[in-house]
Amino acid sequence: MTVEQTTPPRPQRPSWDDYFMQIAFTVAERSTCDRAHVGAVLVRDRRILATGYNGAPSGLPHCDEVGHLMIDNHCVRTLHAEQNAIIQAALHGVGTQDATAYVTHQPCLTCAKMLINAGIRRVVYAGNYPDENSRLFLSQAGIVLDHLPRIRSADSVYQPD
């Protein structure tokens, strides 16, 4: 008598990019600025180095507590997700050289410059953010910029396509 073993079909596993992007969206749920719930995950060798979401500096009041601080149509109360991820890595002594940044939104110009100086080599983003200078700077620095669109409830700056 022969015993035949069968295993049930396994659901398809997400790609590494899909996996880390989903984590970035989960991180974004911690955001305290409702204009844009942004999350960032810094990864090297398929290991998470640091995460960040947009919110006020530690110990200061958040937008969802005291409202937005608007200047030129931007809320300046918060640090951006990419900035917080880089700061968290630095605070804990974690190097970011040659890492990939997974971000729920295309980085703005300031964040692009910070990612360049942090040694990030690739940026994977889901939603568009209207900043052509950011794209230009990342390209000039030799950083790969990959768009991995997602469908979700849009906040005020998120555009899936």
N, C-alpha and C positions, 0 to 999 in steps of 0.2 A: 504494500500500500504506500503510495506516495502522497506526502502532505505538501500541498501547494500553498505557499504564503503569498498573500497579496496585501498591498498597502493601499489605503484609500488615496485617491488623487489629492495632491497637496495644492492648496491655493498658490497662485503665482506670487513669488516674493517680489517686493518692490526693488527697483534698482537702487544703488547707493545714493544717487542724486535724489530720487524720489523720497527715500528714507530720511535723509538729512533735511530736505526741504519741508517734509511734514513736521519734523521736529522744530524747525524754524517757525512754522505756523503755530505750533503749540506754545513755544516761547512767547510769541506775539500776544497770546491771551493774557499775559501779565502786564501788558502795556497800560499806562495810566493816562494817556492822552488819546481821547476818542476821535481826534481828527485822523489819526493813522495808527492802527495797531501793527507795529512793525516788530519782527523778530529776526535775530541773526545768530548763526551757529558757525563757529570757526572749527575746521576739521583738518587734520593731517593724518595720513595713513589710515583712514577710516576710523579715526578716534576723535571724539569731541574734545577740543581744547578749552573752549569757553563759549558762553552764550550771552546774549544781551537783548534787551527790549527797550523801547523808547519810554522814558520817564524822567522825572526830576532828579537832580543830584541827591545822593543819600542824605537823609535828615531834613530835606526841604519839602515843602508841601507840593503835592501833585496836582495836575490839572483837574483830575476827577474830584479833588477836595476843594480847590479854591478857584478853579476856572483857568482859562488859557491866558497866556501873556503874549498877545499878538503884536508883531512888528512886521510891516510889509507883507501882510497876509501869511505869516509863518508864526507858529507857536514857538517861542524861544525859551519857554520854561523847561523844556525837556532836552536831554541828551538823546541822540539817535541810537538805534539798536546796535549798529556797527561800532559806534564810539564806545558804548557800554561793554560790548564783547571784547574789544581791544583793551580797554581799561581793566576789565576783570582778569584777562590773561596777564597783563603787566603786574597787577596787584598781587597775583599768586605766583609770579615767577615762571609763567608758561610762555615759551617762545612761540611766535606765530610765523616764522620764516617758512616759506613754501607751502603755506596752508591754503585751503579753499574756504571762502566765505559763502554760506548759504543765507540768503536774505529774502524776506517776503516782498520787498520792493527794490527796484533798481536804486543803488546808492546815489545820494546827492553829491555835488562836487566836493564839499568838505569831507564827507565820509570816503569818497574815492581817494582823495589825497591821503587820508589817514590809512586806508587799506594799502595803498602803494608803499607808504613808509613803514608799515607793519610787516612788509615782506610777503603779503598775500599774493599768490600767483594765479588764482582763478576766482571768479565771482559768479555764482549761480543765483539768479533772481527770478521771482515769479511775476510780480506786477510792475508795470512801467511807471516811471516817474519822469516828468518832462525836463530832463537835464542833459542836453547834448554835450555840454562841456565835461560832464562826468564821464560819458562814454569816450570822448576824445582823450582825456587824461589817462584813463585806464588802458586804452589802446596804445597810446604813446609809451606807456610804461611796460608794455608787453604782457599785460594781464588779460587772460582769456575772460570774456564776458559771455556767459551762456544764459539764454532766456528759457525758463522752464515754466510756462504759464500754468496758472491754477484758476479755477472758478471758485469764488467765495463771495460772501456778502461784502460789497464794496464799502470801504470807508471813504473819506473825502478825497484822498489822493490815489487810491489803488485803482489801477486799470489793468484788467487781466491780459489784454492783447496789446 
